[in-house]
Amino acid sequence: MEWKEAYWLGVPRSEIKKWNILEGDMTGRFAYYRCGFHAPKGARLIAAIAAGSRYRMWVNGRPAGSGPCKGDRYRQFYDRLDLTGYLIEGENILAVQVLYCDPDAAVKQTDERASIFAVVSPGGGHRLALEGELLDEDGKRCGTVTTGKADWKVWLDGSFYLKSTKVTENLGAVCEEIDLRKPPSGWKMPGFQAENWREPALLETVRQDSFSEGVGIMPRFPLREREIPMMYELRESFISEIKTETGLLDAGKLQVPAEEGTELILDAGVVKNGYPVFRFHGGKGAEIKITYFEKFIQNGKVIPRDDAEHGEIAGITDTVILDGTDVTYEPFWYRTFRFLRIRIKAGNESLTIETPEFLRTGYPLQIGSEIRFSEKWVEEIWKMSVRTLENCMTETYMDCPYYEQMQFPMDTRLQAMFTYCVSTDVRLARKALEDYHCSMIPEGLIHGKYPSAYPQIISTFSLHYIYMLREFYEQTGEAETVKKYLPDIDMILTYYDRKIGDDGLVGRLGYWEFVDWQPAWAETGGIPAALQEGPSTIINLMYALALRNAAELNRIFGRRDTAEEYEKRQEKILSKVDELCWDEKRQMYREGPGFQQYTQHAQAWAVLNGLAYGDKAKTALQHAWEEEDVLKVTFSTSYEWFRALEKVGMYSMTEKDMELWKGLPALGCTTCPETPGDTRSDCHAWSALPIYEMVRTMAGISPEGAGWQKARIHPNMDYIPDLEGTVVTPKGTVRFSYRSEQCGTGERKYTYQITMPEGLDAVFAGRDGKEKELSGGETYRFTL
């Protein structure tokens, strides 16, 4: 068991007084911890590490990991790191930079001293705990780095603190303004003289004492081992310099004379997450401003993302003042960027900058699916969508890596489905479900983003949690995982039931009733305008589908009475929507009783609920597609629209919607933006929908029975003549190749070649509705 002997280390009071820091003013500051030790040749070191609130570690100057994994007040995580590969024979240095985030230091999340949103700290200051025994070649203990036993030193950096700016007011990302003449230089390296560093405060043991544990007293840091893998860090370089021509990339370094300045712009090729590394020599007093940005912009006008000639630059900016030594500057928090601008203003001393590089980082997702097509756009959009998904996966799913970096249920539910299409790794999805479970408030809703230092309730997002549970079970078959959350479903649906008015429909929910970033709903912040006058058809149909999902899960787990109750409640809602919101003249559902607004959203949700079916469903969807005054879905809400069209056999109509994605490469996009056109975030994972469409609908490969008891293969090639690739499943990889050709009759003939993995049977459904059984381990080729 971990944590047998380690103590928590803290910053001593004398170090705080040295900076004249007042009580409660420690948030956003850094503390640096160092431990030196001797390692013989062939030594091994595996260490457990925890910190409050965040840490980044170096061993002999090499980055070795960041954490701990994002948790909450009752779930703090520790990491297990294998540091063996970082050790050298002789003297070694562990260096740990600790950031403290105190949410109580700010009244509002937009305050200057607010905590980073996604970092939830139980308080306690800049804490560090580490436990590890050094072993020699024979496996014998030859040293320790355990806090409370080893010789650790600490230095508090009181020279600056992280604060919110206009760009970072959501504080998912942070920027630094640091004068390197004030903190110690070279502290991460062996040979640094730390005589003026202090002994850290020795706090309580990490492991709770037996009495407290026995009587159920919860420790301040209830530690558990990390549930997901560590983030990867891979060294990468910028591919080109644009607009400016300093020659830095070719020469490997650039000298800036005293009292002069220069500017350079580097291109990483595509949007990436990474820890930048900048090396400077000399230049005492020089000011360096580094701006990270996804795209060039022009006053709200849509221009190509890489239009450096006409575009302007705005984004997260780090400001650094050099101390005149050989210094390596590495921002504590990762940055998201495609482009990077460096502005250098030298003082009375020349300086040299080496070619910057970065450690690309993210969740180590192994992509097992691949889609290929004779037309260029399919592979372009596939790669762009996968890259978007990967960028939005770190210690949690995130809406966008550049700005908020938050795990929103609506976004996460879609991202999880996209993940299932390309990988068998469901650990991040499983952790997201547990995160949301832990966020439940007494009223019966989950948080709208979590983990989060500042609670936010988006009342509609609790429904997406229910959809996500149903879809997770379908992908994994993990009964015990999903069964644990059935009471959450009950609480959410009970909350909605309490909001049903005299008309039999759900009315105002309270909190933020977000549905979509519709321009027509700009004044209400994405809330359906119908809610200003009465019920929203969309929200009632979303609630109805959640009831159906809940009924299905409850029946699976033997709660038949509850399942029947939810089915009856769904029937009542659907009956009332049909009675009060159907417009016979326009053959569509209004966006509320008597509210004369029409949306693609409402028609899609009606079809998915089975309220509209047959000719009625096709007519409603056709009108919603054709008529100009109908509000159209955006990227975030296209999933239900596509599913509805697929359900009624009108999937060919999605070709027009797919044009929005097909046009992205021409705009210079390398990831999928939050919304089409002018948009804030250029990498937003709810927009990676083409992953799902290409795997589950065009290739048509999906699970049949929870946990892929079988596969169902139902290709949909309405607007693509051919498709081939691989689709990964928990039972192996399906390989496929589809071709079509024009027949003399004007119809198309389709040829399918499918190789099933051992242990996975499938049902193939043809365009004519006929089904064919496919056996695992066999290859099939047939023409229909």
ChimeraX attribute file (.defattr): number of C-alpha atoms within 10 A of each C-alpha:
attribute: neighborCount
match mode: 1-to-1
recipient: residues
	/A:1	3
	/A:2	16
	/A:3	18
	/A:4	12
	/A:5	15
	/A:6	24
	/A:7	23
	/A:8	23
	/A:9	27
	/A:10	23
	/A:11	24
	/A:12	17
	/A:13	10
	/A:14	11
	/A:15	20
	/A:16	18
	/A:17	12
	/A:18	10
	/A:19	12
	/A:20	10
	/A:21	12
	/A:22	9
	/A:23	8
	/A:24	10
	/A:25	13
	/A:26	21
	/A:27	25
	/A:28	21
	/A:29	20
	/A:30	24
	/A:31	21
	/A:32	25
	/A:33	27
	/A:34	23
	/A:35	21
	/A:36	19
	/A:37	16
	/A:38	17
	/A:39	20
	/A:40	17
	/A:41	12
	/A:42	15
	/A:43	23
	/A:44	24
	/A:45	21
	/A:46	15
	/A:47	19
	/A:48	18
	/A:49	25
	/A:50	26
	/A:51	29
	/A:52	27
	/A:53	26
	/A:54	26
	/A:55	25
	/A:56	19
	/A:57	22
	/A:58	20
	/A:59	24
	/A:60	21
	/A:61	18
	/A:62	13
	/A:63	18
	/A:64	19
	/A:65	21
	/A:66	22
	/A:67	22
	/A:68	24
	/A:69	24
	/A:70	23
	/A:71	23
	/A:72	22
	/A:73	15
	/A:74	17
	/A:75	19
	/A:76	24
	/A:77	21
	/A:78	23
	/A:79	23
	/A:80	20
	/A:81	15
	/A:82	15
	/A:83	18
	/A:84	16
	/A:85	12
	/A:86	17
	/A:87	21
	/A:88	17
	/A:89	11
	/A:90	10
	/A:91	14
	/A:92	20
	/A:93	22
	/A:94	25
	/A:95	27
	/A:96	26
	/A:97	23
	/A:98	27
	/A:99	26
	/A:100	25
	/A:101	30
	/A:102	26
	/A:103	23
	/A:104	17
	/A:105	18
	/A:106	15
	/A:107	12
	/A:108	13
	/A:109	21
	/A:110	18
	/A:111	16
	/A:112	18
	/A:113	24
	/A:114	26
	/A:115	32
	/A:116	29
	/A:117	24
	/A:118	24
	/A:119	25
	/A:120	26
	/A:121	28
	/A:122	20
	/A:123	18
	/A:124	15
	/A:125	23
	/A:126	26
	/A:127	26
	/A:128	28
	/A:129	22
	/A:130	24
	/A:131	24
	/A:132	25
	/A:133	16
	/A:134	22
	/A:135	20
	/A:136	17
	/A:137	12
	/A:138	9
	/A:139	11
	/A:140	12
	/A:141	14
	/A:142	15
	/A:143	18
	/A:144	19
	/A:145	21
	/A:146	25
	/A:147	24
	/A:148	21
	/A:149	12
	/A:150	17
	/A:151	15
	/A:152	21
	/A:153	21
	/A:154	25
	/A:155	24
	/A:156	23
	/A:157	17
	/A:158	19
	/A:159	15
	/A:160	15
	/A:161	18
	/A:162	22
	/A:163	22
	/A:164	22
	/A:165	16
	/A:166	11
	/A:167	15
	/A:168	21
	/A:169	19
	/A:170	21
	/A:171	27
	/A:172	21
	/A:173	22
	/A:174	26
	/A:175	25
	/A:176	19
	/A:177	17
	/A:178	17
	/A:179	17
	/A:180	19
	/A:181	16
	/A:182	14
	/A:183	17
	/A:184	16
	/A:185	17
	/A:186	16
	/A:187	21
	/A:188	25
	/A:189	19
	/A:190	18
	/A:191	13
	/A:192	12
	/A:193	11
	/A:194	13
	/A:195	7
	/A:196	9
	/A:197	17
	/A:198	17
	/A:199	17
	/A:200	23
	/A:201	19
	/A:202	15
	/A:203	17
	/A:204	14
	/A:205	17
	/A:206	25
	/A:207	18
	/A:208	18
	/A:209	12
	/A:210	9
	/A:211	9
	/A:212	11
	/A:213	12
	/A:214	9
	/A:215	8
	/A:216	9
	/A:217	11
	/A:218	11
	/A:219	15
	/A:220	15
	/A:221	22
	/A:222	17
	/A:223	17
	/A:224	15
	/A:225	17
	/A:226	18
	/A:227	15
	/A:228	18
	/A:229	16
	/A:230	20
	/A:231	19
	/A:232	15
	/A:233	20
	/A:234	12
	/A:235	13
	/A:236	14
	/A:237	17
	/A:238	18
	/A:239	12
	/A:240	15
	/A:241	20
	/A:242	17
	/A:243	12
	/A:244	13
	/A:245	11
	/A:246	17
	/A:247	14
	/A:248	18
	/A:249	18
	/A:250	11
	/A:251	10
	/A:252	11
	/A:253	16
	/A:254	18
	/A:255	17
	/A:256	19
	/A:257	17
	/A:258	16
	/A:259	13
	/A:260	14
	/A:261	15
	/A:262	16
	/A:263	16
	/A:264	18
	/A:265	20
	/A:266	23
	/A:267	19
	/A:268	18
	/A:269	15
	/A:270	18
	/A:271	25
	/A:272	27
	/A:273	23
	/A:274	23
	/A:275	21
	/A:276	23
	/A:277	16
	/A:278	17
	/A:279	16
	/A:280	22
	/A:281	18
	/A:282	19
	/A:283	27
	/A:284	20
	/A:285	21
	/A:286	25
	/A:287	18
	/A:288	21
	/A:289	16
	/A:290	23
	/A:291	21
	/A:292	23
	/A:293	22
	/A:294	27
	/A:295	26
	/A:296	20
	/A:297	22
	/A:298	14
	/A:299	9
	/A:300	10
	/A:301	11
	/A:302	15
	/A:303	19
	/A:304	19
	/A:305	21
	/A:306	20
	/A:307	17
	/A:308	17
	/A:309	9
	/A:310	11
	/A:311	18
	/A:312	12
	/A:313	16
	/A:314	15
	/A:315	21
	/A:316	22
	/A:317	22
	/A:318	17
	/A:319	17
	/A:320	20
	/A:321	22
	/A:322	26
	/A:323	21
	/A:324	19
	/A:325	16
	/A:326	16
	/A:327	17
	/A:328	15
	/A:329	15
	/A:330	14
	/A:331	15
	/A:332	19
	/A:333	18
	/A:334	22
	/A:335	25
	/A:336	26
	/A:337	25
	/A:338	21
	/A:339	26
	/A:340	26
	/A:341	22
	/A:342	19
	/A:343	17
	/A:344	21
	/A:345	22
	/A:346	24
	/A:347	20
	/A:348	13
	/A:349	16
	/A:350	20
	/A:351	25
	/A:352	16
	/A:353	20
	/A:354	18
	/A:355	20
	/A:356	20
	/A:357	17
	/A:358	22
	/A:359	19
	/A:360	20
	/A:361	22
	/A:362	22
	/A:363	20
	/A:364	16
	/A:365	20
	/A:366	12
	/A:367	16
	/A:368	15
	/A:369	20
	/A:370	20
	/A:371	19
	/A:372	18
	/A:373	17
	/A:374	12
	/A:375	12
	/A:376	10
	/A:377	17
	/A:378	19
	/A:379	15
	/A:380	17
	/A:381	25
	/A:382	21
	/A:383	19
	/A:384	25
	/A:385	28
	/A:386	23
	/A:387	20
	/A:388	27
	/A:389	29
	/A:390	23
	/A:391	27
	/A:392	29
	/A:393	26
	/A:394	24
	/A:395	23
	/A:396	26
	/A:397	29
	/A:398	29
	/A:399	29
	/A:400	26
	/A:401	28
	/A:402	30
	/A:403	23
	/A:404	19
	/A:405	23
	/A:406	26
	/A:407	27
	/A:408	24
	/A:409	30
	/A:410	25
	/A:411	22
	/A:412	28
	/A:413	26
	/A:414	22
	/A:415	30
	/A:416	20
	/A:417	20
	/A:418	24
	/A:419	24
	/A:420	25
	/A:421	25
	/A:422	22
	/A:423	17
	/A:424	20
	/A:425	15
	/A:426	18
	/A:427	12
	/A:428	22
	/A:429	22
	/A:430	19
	/A:431	16
	/A:432	25
	/A:433	23
	/A:434	15
	/A:435	22
	/A:436	23
	/A:437	20
	/A:438	19
	/A:439	20
	/A:440	17
	/A:441	13
	/A:442	8
	/A:443	10
	/A:444	19
	/A:445	27
	/A:446	29
	/A:447	26
	/A:448	24
	/A:449	28
	/A:450	31
	/A:451	25
	/A:452	24
	/A:453	23
	/A:454	21
	/A:455	15
	/A:456	14
	/A:457	20
	/A:458	21
	/A:459	24
	/A:460	25
	/A:461	24
	/A:462	27
	/A:463	25
	/A:464	21
	/A:465	26
	/A:466	29
	/A:467	22
	/A:468	24
	/A:469	24
	/A:470	19
	/A:471	18
	/A:472	25
	/A:473	19
	/A:474	19
	/A:475	24
	/A:476	21
	/A:477	17
	/A:478	14
	/A:479	16
	/A:480	10
	/A:481	16
	/A:482	19
	/A:483	15
	/A:484	11
	/A:485	16
	/A:486	17
	/A:487	12
	/A:488	20
	/A:489	24
	/A:490	16
	/A:491	18
	/A:492	22
	/A:493	24
	/A:494	14
	/A:495	16
	/A:496	21
	/A:497	16
	/A:498	11
	/A:499	16
	/A:500	17
	/A:501	13
	/A:502	8
	/A:503	13
	/A:504	17
	/A:505	27
	/A:506	23
	/A:507	24
	/A:508	20
	/A:509	18
	/A:510	11
	/A:511	12
	/A:512	18
	/A:513	20
	/A:514	18
	/A:515	22
	/A:516	18
	/A:517	20
	/A:518	18
	/A:519	11
	/A:520	13
	/A:521	17
	/A:522	13
	/A:523	10
	/A:524	17
	/A:525	17
	/A:526	17
	/A:527	22
	/A:528	26
	/A:529	20
	/A:530	21
	/A:531	20
	/A:532	13
	/A:533	13
	/A:534	19
	/A:535	28
	/A:536	27
	/A:537	36
	/A:538	25
	/A:539	28
	/A:540	25
	/A:541	27
	/A:542	22
	/A:543	28
	/A:544	26
	/A:545	23
	/A:546	25
	/A:547	28
	/A:548	22
	/A:549	22
	/A:550	24
	/A:551	23
	/A:552	18
	/A:553	24
	/A:554	20
	/A:555	14
	/A:556	13
	/A:557	15
	/A:558	10
	/A:559	14
	/A:560	15
	/A:561	12
	/A:562	16
	/A:563	22
	/A:564	16
	/A:565	13
	/A:566	23
	/A:567	19
	/A:568	15
	/A:569	18
	/A:570	21
	/A:571	17
	/A:572	15
	/A:573	21
	/A:574	25
	/A:575	15
	/A:576	17
	/A:577	27
	/A:578	18
	/A:579	11
	/A:580	18
	/A:581	22
	/A:582	19
	/A:583	16
	/A:584	8
	/A:585	6
	/A:586	13
	/A:587	17
	/A:588	26
	/A:589	28
	/A:590	26
	/A:591	28
	/A:592	27
	/A:593	23
	/A:594	15
	/A:595	18
	/A:596	12
	/A:597	15
	/A:598	23
	/A:599	22
	/A:600	27
	/A:601	29
	/A:602	29
	/A:603	31
	/A:604	29
	/A:605	25
	/A:606	29
	/A:607	25
	/A:608	23
	/A:609	21
	/A:610	15
	/A:611	17
	/A:612	23
	/A:613	17
	/A:614	12
	/A:615	10
	/A:616	14
	/A:617	23
	/A:618	20
	/A:619	17
	/A:620	22
	/A:621	28
	/A:622	18
	/A:623	17
	/A:624	25
	/A:625	18
	/A:626	9
	/A:627	11
	/A:628	9
	/A:629	10
	/A:630	17
	/A:631	19
	/A:632	19
	/A:633	20
	/A:634	20
	/A:635	23
	/A:636	21
	/A:637	21
	/A:638	21
	/A:639	19
	/A:640	19
	/A:641	25
	/A:642	21
	/A:643	20
	/A:644	26
	/A:645	21
	/A:646	16
	/A:647	18
	/A:648	17
	/A:649	13
	/A:650	16
	/A:651	20
	/A:652	15
	/A:653	17
	/A:654	19
	/A:655	13
	/A:656	11
	/A:657	17
	/A:658	15
	/A:659	11
	/A:660	14
	/A:661	24
	/A:662	17
	/A:663	14
	/A:664	22
	/A:665	17
	/A:666	10
	/A:667	15
	/A:668	15
	/A:669	21
	/A:670	26
	/A:671	28
	/A:672	28
	/A:673	25
	/A:674	23
	/A:675	20
	/A:676	16
	/A:677	14
	/A:678	16
	/A:679	14
	/A:680	14
	/A:681	19
	/A:682	26
	/A:683	33
	/A:684	27
	/A:685	32
	/A:686	29
	/A:687	29
	/A:688	29
	/A:689	27
	/A:690	23
	/A:691	27
	/A:692	23
	/A:693	21
	/A:694	23
	/A:695	24
	/A:696	22
	/A:697	21
	/A:698	22
	/A:699	25
	/A:700	21
	/A:701	25
	/A:702	22
	/A:703	20
	/A:704	17
	/A:705	15
	/A:706	17
	/A:707	19
	/A:708	20
	/A:709	19
	/A:710	20
	/A:711	24
	/A:712	22
	/A:713	24
	/A:714	20
	/A:715	21
	/A:716	20
	/A:717	21
	/A:718	13
	/A:719	12
	/A:720	17
	/A:721	16
	/A:722	20
	/A:723	22
	/A:724	19
	/A:725	16
	/A:726	21
	/A:727	25
	/A:728	21
	/A:729	24
	/A:730	16
	/A:731	19
	/A:732	17
	/A:733	17
	/A:734	22
	/A:735	18
	/A:736	21
	/A:737	19
	/A:738	23
	/A:739	17
	/A:740	17
	/A:741	13
	/A:742	11
	/A:743	9
	/A:744	7
	/A:745	6
	/A:746	8
	/A:747	9
	/A:748	14
	/A:749	12
	/A:750	18
	/A:751	15
	/A:752	19
	/A:753	15
	/A:754	20
	/A:755	19
	/A:756	22
	/A:757	19
	/A:758	14
	/A:759	12
	/A:760	21
	/A:761	21
	/A:762	21
	/A:763	17
	/A:764	20
	/A:765	16
	/A:766	17
	/A:767	13
	/A:768	7
	/A:769	9
	/A:770	8
	/A:771	14
	/A:772	11
	/A:773	10
	/A:774	21
	/A:775	17
	/A:776	18
	/A:777	14
	/A:778	13
	/A:779	15
	/A:780	12
	/A:781	12
	/A:782	10
	/A:783	12
	/A:784	11
